[in-house]
Amino acid sequence: MSKSVLITGANKSIGYETARRLGEAGYRVWLGARDAARGQAAAEALSALGHDVRFLQLAVDDDASVQAAADRVTREDGKLDALINNAAIPGSYAEPINETLADIRHVYDVNVFGPIAVTKAFLPLLQAAGSANVVNVSSGLGSLSLMADQSYLFYGANLLGYNSSKAALNGVTISLAKALAPLGIRVNSANPGYVKTDFNGHRGHRSVEEAAEIIVRLATAGADGPTGGFFDDEGVLAW
Ligand SMILES: NC(=O)c1ccc[n+]([C@@H]2O[C@H](COP(=O)([O-])OP(=O)(O)OC[C@H]3O[C@@H](n4cnc5c(N)ncnc54)[C@H](OP(=O)(O)O)[C@@H]3O)[C@@H](O)[C@H]2O)c1
């Protein structure tokens, strides 16, 4: 039986490239997307390359959608070898004092509670795989150490909701890594770097191919792979 992976927010950008890479590596890919037309089109494009890719409707901030997605994978596969919590939103890009509480709550719903909800719903499937990886796609902007360091290249990128949501996601990584280690499930955070995508109006300087590298590496790690860590493609990052 081939290995399987679920990637949330995989209809475009970093998630899509990660899906392509894992499809190429022989994984069955559950391509998560909140929008059926966009998700279906992306899955068809990857299937046309000869990969085993299935569109899975999944809005990470909608509990019913998350549960329906887990139910479908349970019925059709019965296990999941890797989960990549990739879907996220930047929020309004307003100055911290102008970012509304409603916007910040929405950012947390997608970027923090979404990955928690998806991981919990798919836990029985990850456990059934015997050995599994969860990759939380975080950001350098979620590193408290880097964001407090005036010499950090992105020190001035001060997004209240987004940055703190990724710091919270890193906390989720540490907590779940400890809780799930006895079940053979590794949990890590990945920083893809500043990537040219719709997320930032294509201002990033890295390609989606470069961004996918660390995500793929963590998602495909074996039982001797790391857990409870924060990595980019050059190594370990400070929390
Ligand atoms: N780009 C960067 O420079 C950068 C840097 C550091 C970290 N990251 C992280 O990398 C990940 C991917 O970013 P990206 O640049 O590829 O972003 P992107 O181009 O904006 O793509 C985001 C994906 O998430 C999906 N999504 C948004 N809200 C969702 C929801 N509620 N439920 C399910 N899916 C949802 C989007 O779906 P729709 O197409 O339907 O909107 C899209 O597929 C994110 O976690 C981001 O925080 C990005």
The ligand as a Gaussian input file, in Angstrom:
#p B3LYP/6-31G(d) Opt

LIG

0 1
 N        4.597000      33.090000       1.081000
 C        5.468000      33.319000       2.053000
 O        6.363000      34.186000       1.933000
 C        5.399000      32.559000       3.333000
 C        6.397000      32.789000       4.296000
 C        6.375000      32.064000       5.485000
 C        5.357000      31.159000       5.709000
 N        4.388000      30.963000       4.753000
 C        3.346000      29.980000       5.050000
 O        3.274000      29.043000       3.993000
 C        1.936000      28.530000       3.897000
 C        1.457000      28.651000       2.473000
 O        1.548000      30.017000       2.086000
 P        1.411000      30.477000       0.558000
 O        2.397000      31.558000       0.352000
 O        1.417000      29.286000      -0.327000
 O       -0.067000      31.134000       0.640000
 P       -1.201000      31.351000      -0.466000
 O       -0.607000      31.487000      -1.825000
 O       -2.051000      32.479000       0.032000
 O       -2.031000      29.999000      -0.373000
 C       -2.724000      29.715000       0.818000
 C       -3.575000      28.473000       0.647000
 O       -4.336000      28.326000       1.860000
 C       -5.715000      28.190000       1.498000
 N       -6.608000      28.611000       2.566000
 C       -6.791000      29.850000       3.087000
 N       -7.739000      29.822000       4.043000
 C       -8.168000      28.536000       4.124000
 C       -9.133000      27.863000       4.897000
 N       -9.891000      28.503000       5.806000
 N       -9.296000      26.527000       4.728000
 C       -8.551000      25.859000       3.824000
 N       -7.645000      26.440000       3.032000
 C       -7.451000      27.766000       3.184000
 C       -5.860000      29.006000       0.229000
 O       -7.050000      28.654000      -0.452000
 P       -7.776000      29.661000      -1.511000
 O       -7.020000      29.546000      -2.811000
 O       -9.161000      29.118000      -1.566000
 O       -7.678000      31.036000      -0.933000
 C       -4.589000      28.578000      -0.500000
 O       -4.761000      27.316000      -1.064000
 C        1.114000      29.338000       4.912000
 O        1.031000      28.596000       6.110000
 C        1.949000      30.584000       5.145000
 O        1.712000      31.162000       6.411000
 C        4.382000      31.644000       3.593000

